[in-house]
Amino acid sequence: MIEINLELFSNKRPAKLSDLPQYLREAENKAGSGNEVVLTGRAPVWLYLAVAHALHGKAKKLIYRSPVTGDVVIFDHNPF
């Protein structure tokens, strides 16, 4: 399982929408192809949504890890 901390994408400063293409490239590189991926870290909702959309079709399973709710499965394309 690959964990991607979105908070680290913006070097502890507020994420900028203008940097979104860079964030998406970084997420896609870290996620690879066909892996189970966990998204975590303090980041704006728009960044979580954009990364989840970018990883759809690339990740086998995507999970959002929340300190409040625990793990939330966003999608799971494992046929078994």
OpenMM code with the backbone's topology and positions (N, CA, C; nanometers):
from openmm import Vec3, app, unit

residues = "MET ILE GLU ILE ASN LEU GLU LEU PHE SER ASN LYS ARG PRO ALA LYS LEU SER ASP LEU PRO GLN TYR LEU ARG GLU ALA GLU ASN LYS ALA GLY SER GLY ASN GLU VAL VAL LEU THR GLY ARG ALA PRO VAL TRP LEU TYR LEU ALA VAL ALA HIS ALA LEU HIS GLY LYS ALA LYS LYS LEU ILE TYR ARG SER PRO VAL THR GLY ASP VAL VAL ILE PHE ASP HIS ASN PRO PHE".split()
positions = [
    Vec3(0.0848, -0.1178, 0.0000),
    Vec3(0.0000, 0.0000, 0.0000),
    Vec3(0.0892, 0.1239, 0.0000),
    Vec3(0.0558, 0.2193, -0.0829),
    Vec3(0.1330, 0.3424, -0.0975),
    Vec3(0.0576, 0.4560, -0.0299),
    Vec3(0.1247, 0.5260, 0.0599),
    Vec3(0.0627, 0.6395, 0.1284),
    Vec3(0.1158, 0.7691, 0.0689),
    Vec3(0.0240, 0.8561, 0.0326),
    Vec3(0.0600, 0.9865, -0.0224),
    Vec3(0.0078, 1.0940, 0.0724),
    Vec3(0.0999, 1.1679, 0.1329),
    Vec3(0.0654, 1.2761, 0.2244),
    Vec3(0.0560, 1.4053, 0.1437),
    Vec3(-0.0656, 1.4499, 0.1179),
    Vec3(-0.0857, 1.5690, 0.0344),
    Vec3(-0.0342, 1.6967, 0.1004),
    Vec3(-0.0212, 1.6961, 0.2298),
    Vec3(0.0309, 1.8136, 0.3007),
    Vec3(0.1738, 1.8446, 0.2554),
    Vec3(0.2491, 1.7420, 0.2216),
    Vec3(0.3885, 1.7616, 0.1835),
    Vec3(0.4048, 1.8178, 0.0425),
    Vec3(0.2995, 1.8144, -0.0373),
    Vec3(0.3081, 1.8626, -0.1739),
    Vec3(0.3374, 2.0117, -0.1801),
    Vec3(0.2887, 2.0868, -0.0851),
    Vec3(0.3034, 2.2327, -0.0900),
    Vec3(0.4060, 2.2838, 0.0113),
    Vec3(0.4938, 2.1941, 0.0571),
    Vec3(0.6022, 2.2322, 0.1489),
    Vec3(0.5539, 2.3103, 0.2707),
    Vec3(0.4452, 2.2618, 0.3301),
    Vec3(0.3907, 2.3198, 0.4544),
    Vec3(0.3358, 2.4617, 0.4375),
    Vec3(0.3202, 2.5081, 0.3153),
    Vec3(0.2552, 2.6380, 0.2922),
    Vec3(0.1217, 2.6091, 0.2244),
    Vec3(0.0328, 2.7041, 0.2218),
    Vec3(-0.0955, 2.6766, 0.1564),
    Vec3(-0.0772, 2.6327, 0.0111),
    Vec3(-0.1504, 2.5288, -0.0267),
    Vec3(-0.1459, 2.4809, -0.1647),
    Vec3(-0.2032, 2.5879, -0.2570),
    Vec3(-0.1473, 2.5960, -0.3771),
    Vec3(-0.1924, 2.6952, -0.4748),
    Vec3(-0.2550, 2.6233, -0.5933),
    Vec3(-0.3698, 2.6706, -0.6348),
    Vec3(-0.4371, 2.6119, -0.7496),
    Vec3(-0.3489, 2.6193, -0.8747),
    Vec3(-0.2690, 2.7221, -0.8841),
    Vec3(-0.1804, 2.7364, -1.0005),
    Vec3(-0.0742, 2.6264, -1.0063),
    Vec3(-0.0468, 2.5605, -0.8938),
    Vec3(0.0503, 2.4511, -0.8881),
    Vec3(-0.0137, 2.3135, -0.9049),
    Vec3(-0.1430, 2.3100, -0.9344),
    Vec3(-0.2146, 2.1826, -0.9446),
    Vec3(-0.1503, 2.0837, -1.0426),
    Vec3(-0.1088, 2.1246, -1.1622),
    Vec3(-0.0463, 2.0257, -1.2514),
    Vec3(0.0753, 1.9567, -1.1890),
    Vec3(0.1541, 2.0324, -1.1149),
    Vec3(0.2709, 1.9754, -1.0462),
    Vec3(0.2263, 1.8763, -0.9387),
    Vec3(0.1244, 1.9103, -0.8608),
    Vec3(0.0738, 1.8210, -0.7565),
    Vec3(0.0220, 1.6905, -0.8176),
    Vec3(-0.0483, 1.7008, -0.9300),
    Vec3(-0.1037, 1.5815, -0.9937),
    Vec3(0.0070, 1.4919, -1.0467),
    Vec3(0.1095, 1.5495, -1.1076),
    Vec3(0.2238, 1.4698, -1.1547),
    Vec3(0.2898, 1.3964, -1.0397),
    Vec3(0.3084, 1.4664, -0.9282),
    Vec3(0.3726, 1.4058, -0.8119),
    Vec3(0.2881, 1.2903, -0.7567),
    Vec3(0.1584, 1.3101, -0.7490),
    Vec3(0.0699, 1.2047, -0.6995),
    Vec3(0.0715, 1.0840, -0.7921),
    Vec3(0.0636, 1.1075, -0.9227),
    Vec3(0.0655, 0.9977, -1.0191),
    Vec3(0.1971, 0.9213, -1.0137),
    Vec3(0.3091, 0.9928, -0.9985),
    Vec3(0.4397, 0.9269, -0.9880),
    Vec3(0.4493, 0.8413, -0.8631),
    Vec3(0.4025, 0.8936, -0.7505),
    Vec3(0.4084, 0.8191, -0.6251),
    Vec3(0.3139, 0.6993, -0.6264),
    Vec3(0.1974, 0.7153, -0.6869),
    Vec3(0.0966, 0.6088, -0.6849),
    Vec3(0.1349, 0.4922, -0.7745),
    Vec3(0.2028, 0.5198, -0.8834),
    Vec3(0.2337, 0.4136, -0.9790),
    Vec3(0.1064, 0.3656, -1.0467),
    Vec3(0.1066, 0.2401, -1.0879),
    Vec3(-0.0078, 0.1852, -1.1589),
    Vec3(-0.0518, 0.0543, -1.0946),
    Vec3(-0.1813, 0.0422, -1.0691),
    Vec3(-0.2370, -0.0819, -1.0161),
    Vec3(-0.2141, -0.1048, -0.8684),
    Vec3(-0.1802, -0.0020, -0.7943),
    Vec3(-0.1525, -0.0153, -0.6515),
    Vec3(-0.2709, 0.0297, -0.5659),
    Vec3(-0.2666, -0.0094, -0.4399),
    Vec3(-0.3596, 0.0443, -0.3409),
    Vec3(-0.2947, 0.1699, -0.2844),
    Vec3(-0.3698, 0.2798, -0.2843),
    Vec3(-0.3147, 0.4096, -0.2470),
    Vec3(-0.3983, 0.4702, -0.1350),
    Vec3(-0.3297, 0.5298, -0.0377),
    Vec3(-0.3944, 0.6006, 0.0730),
    Vec3(-0.3571, 0.7478, 0.0624),
    Vec3(-0.4581, 0.8352, 0.0618),
    Vec3(-0.4361, 0.9793, 0.0650),
    Vec3(-0.4554, 1.0279, 0.2074),
    Vec3(-0.3626, 1.1086, 0.2543),
    Vec3(-0.3691, 1.1595, 0.3899),
    Vec3(-0.3066, 1.2990, 0.3951),
    Vec3(-0.3129, 1.3628, 0.5094),
    Vec3(-0.2488, 1.4920, 0.5292),
    Vec3(-0.3445, 1.6092, 0.5171),
    Vec3(-0.3059, 1.7210, 0.5787),
    Vec3(-0.3868, 1.8431, 0.5721),
    Vec3(-0.3689, 1.9060, 0.4352),
    Vec3(-0.4798, 1.9166, 0.3636),
    Vec3(-0.4780, 1.9762, 0.2293),
    Vec3(-0.6191, 2.0232, 0.1967),
    Vec3(-0.6311, 2.1170, 0.1039),
    Vec3(-0.7639, 2.1648, 0.0671),
    Vec3(-0.8458, 2.0550, -0.0021),
    Vec3(-0.9751, 2.0654, 0.0113),
    Vec3(-1.0651, 1.9667, -0.0485),
    Vec3(-1.0433, 1.9593, -0.1992),
    Vec3(-1.0226, 2.0729, -0.2650),
    Vec3(-1.0046, 2.0704, -0.4103),
    Vec3(-0.8841, 1.9870, -0.4500),
    Vec3(-0.7801, 1.9833, -0.3656),
    Vec3(-0.6620, 1.9034, -0.3974),
    Vec3(-0.6926, 1.7544, -0.3836),
    Vec3(-0.7643, 1.7171, -0.2775),
    Vec3(-0.8057, 1.5773, -0.2617),
    Vec3(-0.8908, 1.5324, -0.3803),
    Vec3(-0.9866, 1.6155, -0.4209),
    Vec3(-1.0749, 1.5797, -0.5316),
    Vec3(-0.9979, 1.5650, -0.6620),
    Vec3(-0.9084, 1.6571, -0.6902),
    Vec3(-0.8312, 1.6526, -0.8141),
    Vec3(-0.7392, 1.5309, -0.8180),
    Vec3(-0.6742, 1.5009, -0.7068),
    Vec3(-0.5848, 1.3843, -0.7020),
    Vec3(-0.6652, 1.2554, -0.7158),
    Vec3(-0.7789, 1.2470, -0.6469),
    Vec3(-0.8634, 1.1271, -0.6580),
    Vec3(-0.9064, 1.1072, -0.8035),
    Vec3(-0.9438, 1.2139, -0.8712),
    Vec3(-0.9847, 1.2040, -1.0112),
    Vec3(-0.8676, 1.1593, -1.0987),
    Vec3(-0.7489, 1.2137, -1.0733),
    Vec3(-0.6306, 1.1793, -1.1522),
    Vec3(-0.5898, 1.0337, -1.1328),
    Vec3(-0.6136, 0.9789, -1.0138),
    Vec3(-0.5718, 0.8417, -0.9851),
    Vec3(-0.6757, 0.7382, -1.0259),
    Vec3(-0.7958, 0.7836, -1.0611),
    Vec3(-0.8982, 0.6887, -1.1047),
    Vec3(-0.8540, 0.6278, -1.2370),
    Vec3(-0.8524, 0.4952, -1.2423),
    Vec3(-0.8036, 0.4260, -1.3603),
    Vec3(-0.6561, 0.3916, -1.3515),
    Vec3(-0.5864, 0.4488, -1.2544),
    Vec3(-0.4454, 0.4180, -1.2329),
    Vec3(-0.4262, 0.3342, -1.1063),
    Vec3(-0.4955, 0.3717, -0.9998),
    Vec3(-0.4869, 0.2978, -0.8735),
    Vec3(-0.5929, 0.1874, -0.8725),
    Vec3(-0.5586, 0.0758, -0.8106),
    Vec3(-0.6557, -0.0324, -0.7966),
    Vec3(-0.7584, 0.0021, -0.6888),
    Vec3(-0.7101, 0.0656, -0.5823),
    Vec3(-0.7970, 0.1028, -0.4703),
    Vec3(-0.7463, 0.2359, -0.4156),
    Vec3(-0.8394, 0.3255, -0.3835),
    Vec3(-0.8030, 0.4544, -0.3269),
    Vec3(-0.8759, 0.4717, -0.1940),
    Vec3(-0.7991, 0.5092, -0.0921),
    Vec3(-0.8516, 0.5270, 0.0429),
    Vec3(-0.8163, 0.6671, 0.0912),
    Vec3(-0.9118, 0.7310, 0.1569),
    Vec3(-0.8869, 0.8575, 0.2259),
    Vec3(-0.8718, 0.8228, 0.3735),
    Vec3(-0.7589, 0.8609, 0.4338),
    Vec3(-0.7348, 0.8336, 0.5753),
    Vec3(-0.7575, 0.9616, 0.6540),
    Vec3(-0.8640, 0.9595, 0.7361),
    Vec3(-0.9012, 1.0743, 0.8171),
    Vec3(-0.8709, 1.0465, 0.9644),
    Vec3(-0.8178, 1.1447, 1.0351),
    Vec3(-0.7948, 1.1251, 1.1782),
    Vec3(-0.9257, 1.1155, 1.2569),
    Vec3(-1.0343, 1.1606, 1.1980),
    Vec3(-1.1640, 1.1590, 1.2656),
    Vec3(-1.2406, 1.0303, 1.2359),
    Vec3(-1.2513, 0.9954, 1.1081),
    Vec3(-1.3343, 0.8808, 1.0690),
    Vec3(-1.2556, 0.7530, 1.0438),
    Vec3(-1.1245, 0.7644, 1.0338),
    Vec3(-1.0449, 0.6483, 0.9956),
    Vec3(-1.0428, 0.6366, 0.8438),
    Vec3(-1.0228, 0.5153, 0.7943),
    Vec3(-1.0125, 0.4947, 0.6502),
    Vec3(-1.1496, 0.4956, 0.5835),
    Vec3(-1.1577, 0.5677, 0.4719),
    Vec3(-1.2793, 0.5738, 0.3900),
    Vec3(-1.2388, 0.5315, 0.2489),
    Vec3(-1.2993, 0.4250, 0.1982),
    Vec3(-1.2684, 0.3788, 0.0632),
    Vec3(-1.3379, 0.4705, -0.0376),
    Vec3(-1.2593, 0.5282, -0.1278),
    Vec3(-1.3115, 0.6159, -0.2323),
    Vec3(-1.3528, 0.5323, -0.3528),
    Vec3(-1.2660, 0.4402, -0.3941),
    Vec3(-1.3020, 0.3422, -0.4959),
    Vec3(-1.2173, 0.2170, -0.4766),
    Vec3(-1.2701, 0.1054, -0.5224),
    Vec3(-1.2010, -0.0233, -0.5144),
    Vec3(-1.2339, -0.1010, -0.6407),
    Vec3(-1.1354, -0.1151, -0.7277),
    Vec3(-1.1552, -0.1836, -0.8552),
    Vec3(-1.0975, -0.3255, -0.8530),
    Vec3(-1.0737, -0.3782, -0.7343),
    Vec3(-1.0262, -0.5154, -0.7216),
    Vec3(-1.1445, -0.6090, -0.7426),
    Vec3(-1.1410, -0.6933, -0.8453),
    Vec3(-1.2552, -0.7809, -0.8728),
    Vec3(-1.2732, -0.8929, -0.7705),
    Vec3(-1.1776, -0.9077, -0.6823),
    Vec3(-1.1870, -1.0161, -0.5834),
    Vec3(-1.2140, -0.9584, -0.4503),
] * unit.nanometer
topology = app.Topology()
chain = topology.addChain("A")
for resn in residues:
    res = topology.addResidue(resn, chain)
    for name in ("N", "CA", "C"):
        topology.addAtom(name, app.Element.getBySymbol(name[0]), res)
